[in-house]
Amino acid sequence: MKDLRINHSILQAAQDSVIAQSEALKAMAKTMDTDFVNAVELIYNSKGRVVITGIGKSAIIANKIVATLNSTGTPSIFMHAADAIHGDLGLVQEKDIVICLSKSGNTPEIKVLTPLLKRTKNPLIAITGNPNSFLGQNADFVFNSFVEKEVCPNNLAPTTSTTAQLVMGDALAVCLLNLRNFSEQDFAKYHPGGALGKKLLLTVRELAQENQQPNVAPNSSIKDVILEISKKRLGMTAVTENGKIIGIITDGDLRRMLAKTETISGLTASDIMTSNPKTIHISAMAVEAMKEMETHEISQLLVTHEQKYAGVVHIHDLIREGIL
């Protein structure tokens, strides 16, 4: 019983934390005003970068916002507030826009940094839970990230407040990417590595060129079919006529043939092939090949180019590239 009570207590605390933070975000949404709109338009029309600064937990959130903006087409850079007053202020260039994150807006480092930022005459956007703070009063635009309290039981550890900052940064990024009509293709340019980049960029052509092209004629003997499948090591072969695909023979087709036939003498490829197999164009994206295989529950697709046989994409290719 004791374990059950402890488990319930943990689960209740977790659920209360999520609910409290979601309610705080709903309240924050109602405070967003024309400052947000004007700041978004300013950044959108800017020829410079967005320099984002903060200290403590706000600095960590600032780094995440920088990453999100960079990945969605808005050039951004992080500047630590403490380092800024010891030389890093040189990061801020003439056409840059500065965003400063601070829950209180009155921390010593922020109070030192703010006048220095004003001196550079770069537009200053504050994301703060206290619009009446030193930072809020000196900023050109204020994003009010006020929260009633932290979900920390002592109302001390930055939790709800940093969530609010993070969500405000995400809202900024989303508005900017909408204005830029930022597409999947644009997103792919900034994410070329890893599974995500490959899903957005890798083509069937690139997969197929890594494979051999097993191929037999309709009148090829079963022995020739078996040798071709074994040689090309893809578990199948295309059946073509004048370069065009008319069928496919897989390992499964061979097994089913042997189960039904006592002798293979006289049989040809056309006798056991599956006609009109599933194909995909060479210019299609690899992720489209994955969807086709999943939809039809098959492990390979024949590739076509100008209505001719151009290769094979196998499920192992997708696994190797981390797409599946």
N, C-alpha and C positions, 0 to 999 in steps of 0.2 A: 504493500500500500504506500509505503514511504516513497519508493521509486516512482510510482504513478503520480503522487503529489508533486514531486520534484519536476517530472517531465511536463506536467500540466503547467506548472509555474513558469518554466522556461519558455514553453510554447506561447503562453499568455503574454509574457513580456515581449517576445518577438513580434507577436501580432499587434500588440499595443503600440510598439515602436513604428511599425509600418503604417498603421492607421493614423497615428499622430502626425507623422511626417507628411502623409498624403493630404491631411486636412490643412496643414500649414501651407502646402503648395497651392491648394485651392484658394486660400486666403490671399497668398502673394499674387496670384494671377489677377485678382481684382484691383490690385494697386498699380498695375502696369498702365502707363499713360503715354502722352505724346512725346515725352522724353525718349522713350524706347523707340518709337517710330522714327523720330528725327535722327537718332543715333544710328539706327540701321541704315537709313538712307545716306547718312554721312559716310559710313564705312563702305557702303556699296559704291559710292561715287569717288572714293578716295583713290589716289595714285600711289599711296604709301602702304605701309604695313600696319597691323594692329599689334601694339606692344602691350602685353598684359603683365601686371605686377601685383605682388601681394607678399605677405609674410606669414609664417606659421602654417596652419592648415589651409589658409586662403591661398598660399603660394602653391600648395599641392593641387588645389582645384584650378588655379590659374594655368598650371601646366597642362591639365587635361583639356581645358577650353582651347588653349593654343593648338593642341593636337587635333581637336575636332575641327577647328577653323581651317587649319592647314589642309586637312584631308577633304574638305568640302569647298576648296577654291578660294579661301581668304588667307593670303599670306600673313602669318603671325609669328611672334617671337616672345619668349618669356624673359622677364627681367626681375630678379629678386629684389624686393624693396630695400633690404639691408645693403646688398651689394651696389645698388644704384647710387647710394650716397657716398660710395667709396670708389667711384670710377665707372661703374657700368651704365651710368646715365648717358654715356656716349653711344649706347645702343640706339637711342631715340634719334631718328633722322627727321629732316625738315617736314616731310609730308606724312609722317606717321601719326596714328591716333593711339592714345594711351587709355587702357582700361585698368583701373585700380580696384582690387577686391579687399574689403575689410569689413568685418561684421560691425565693429564699433565705430569705425571711421576716425578714431581718436588715438590709435596706438602711437607711441613715440616715433617710430620709424616713418609711419605714414604722415605724421605731422611735419616731419623734417622734409620728406620727399615731395609732398604736395606743392609747396611754394616753388620748389626747383622745377617741377613739371610745368607749373604756370608760367615760369620765366621763359621756358622754351617756346611758349605760345602754341604748343600742340594741343588739339582738342582733348579734353580729359573727361572720361566716362567713369562714374563711380558705381560699383555694385556693392551696396552697403545696407546693413540692417538699420542704419540710423541716418536718414536724410538730413537731419539737423546737426550732424557731426561736423568736425573741421573739414573732413574730406567732402562730405555732402554739400556743404556750403560753398566750397571752392571749385567743385566740378561743373563742367558745362552741361552735363547730362547725368541724371541720377536714376539708376535702376534700384528700386526699393526691394531689398531681399529680407525685409523684417520678418522675424518669426517670434511668436509669443514666448516660446521657451524651447530649450534643447530637450531631446528625449532622454538624455543622460539624467539619471535619478537626482543628481545633485545640481542639475541645470548649469553644468560647467563645461564638460567636454563638447567641443564643436561637433555636432551631429546634424540636427535639423537645419542649422544655419549654413553649414557647408553643402548640404543637399540642396538648399534653396539657391545658393550661388551656382552650383553645378547645373541645375535646371535652367536658371536664367541664362547661363552661357550656351546651353543647348538650344534654347529658344532663339537666341541671337544667331547661332549657326544655321538653324533651320530657315529662319526668315531670309538670311543672305543667300542660301543655296536656292531657295524658291525664286528670289529675284534674278539669280544668275541662270535660271532654268537648268540647273545642274543635273545632268543625266547619269545613267549607269555607266555610259562610256566615259564621261568626265571623271566619275568616281574611280574607274579602273585605272586612269592615268596616274592617280596618286596612290594606288594600291597594287602595284605590279607583282609583289611578292606574296608567297603563301597561298593557301587554298582560295581565299577570297579573290585575290588578283587573278588566279588561274580560271576561276569560274567566270570572271568578267572579260578575260582577254584571250584565253587559250582557244584555238580553233581546231576543227576536225582535221584540217590539213596538217597541222603540227603533230597531231596524234598519229595520223595515218602514215606519215613519212617515216615513223620509227618502226613500222611493221613491214614484213614481206607481203606479197600479193598472191596468195594461193589461187590458182586458176586452172580449170580443166574445160575441155570441150564437151558438148552434149553427148558425143559418141565415145568418150573416153571409157576405158574398161574400169571395172571396180578396183582392180589392182592398181591402176594408175591413179585413181582417186585416193586410195589409201596411202600410196606413196607420197602424193602431193600434200595431203593433210599432215602426214608425219614429218615431211621435210620442212614445211613452212611453220609448223609448231603453233598454230592458232586454233586448232580443234575444229577447223572447217575449211572449205574451199568454195570459191565462187564458181558458177558454171556460166560461161560466156559464149556468145556467138557474135562474130564481127565486132568484138569489143564491148558489146552490150550485155548487161546482166540478164540472164533468163532464169537463174535459180541459184540455190545454195545447198550444199551438203555438209552436215555437221557430224561430229562423232556420234551423236544420238541417232541420226539417220542411219548410220552404218550399223549400230547395235540393233535397231529395230528391223533392219533388212535381214540381218543374220538370224534374228529370232523367228522370222517368217519364212525364210528361204533356205532350203537344204543345199543348193548349189548356186554359186554366183556366176557360173559360166554363162556367157552370153549377155549378162546384164551390163548396162552402160550407165553413165552419170545421169542421163535424162530419165532413167527408170526410177531412180530413188531420190532425185533432188526435190526440194521444196520450191515450187514456182512462185514468182513475184515476191521475193524476199523483201524485208524491210531495208530501206536504204536511207542515206542522208547525204546532202550535198557537201562537197569539200569545203565550202566557205562558211558552213554553219558553225556555231559556237559549240565547244565541247560540252557545255552544260545542256545544250539541246539534245546531244547524243545520249547523255545520261537519262534525260526525261523519256526519250524514246525507248531506251532499254527497260526502264522501270515500268513504263506503260504496257509494253508488250511482253514483259517478263522474258527477255532474251539477253544473251551475253555478248553479242556482237552485231555490228551494223556494217553493211557494205557501203562503201563510199563512191559517189558518182561525181563526174565532172564532164560537162557538156554531153550528158546522157550516156557517158561511157564509164566502165569500171575503172576506179582510181585508187582502190585500196580497201583497208579494213580498219575499223575501230573496235577494240575489244574492251570488255569491262575491266580487264586488268590494267589497261592504259589509264582509265579513270581513277582506279585505286592507286596506281603508282604516282599520279600527279596530285593526289590528295583531294580530288573533286568529289569522290564517292566515299 
